[in-house]
Amino acid sequence: MNILKKNTTTKPLNQNRMKAKEKAKELVYEMSLATDEYGYINTNVHRHKQCAIIAVNEILDIAYWEYMESMGEKEKEYWEEVKQEIINL
């Protein structure tokens, strides 16, 4: 299974949103497109996963500190599940 393949089933963030595993794959893929200061793409999948986890942690931190009540328990659970799926990839 290639986790760096672009996910073409992205759905809006509502009840039809993509599953946590699909979102995890998409985030890792998006991180794989980042280039270094010389314009080279890093092919280290472990690095892509680390970056995706950082992004999810930022979502969780910002939602907690900025919008305390706005992130419902289901939303928090969703992003925690995404984080776990990234780790499992």
Secondary structure, DSSP 4 states (H G I P E B T S, - for coil): --TTSPP-----SSTTPPPHHHHHHHHHHHHHT-B-TTSPBP--HHHHHHHHHHHHHHHHHHHHHHHTTTS-HHHHHHHHHHHHHHHH-
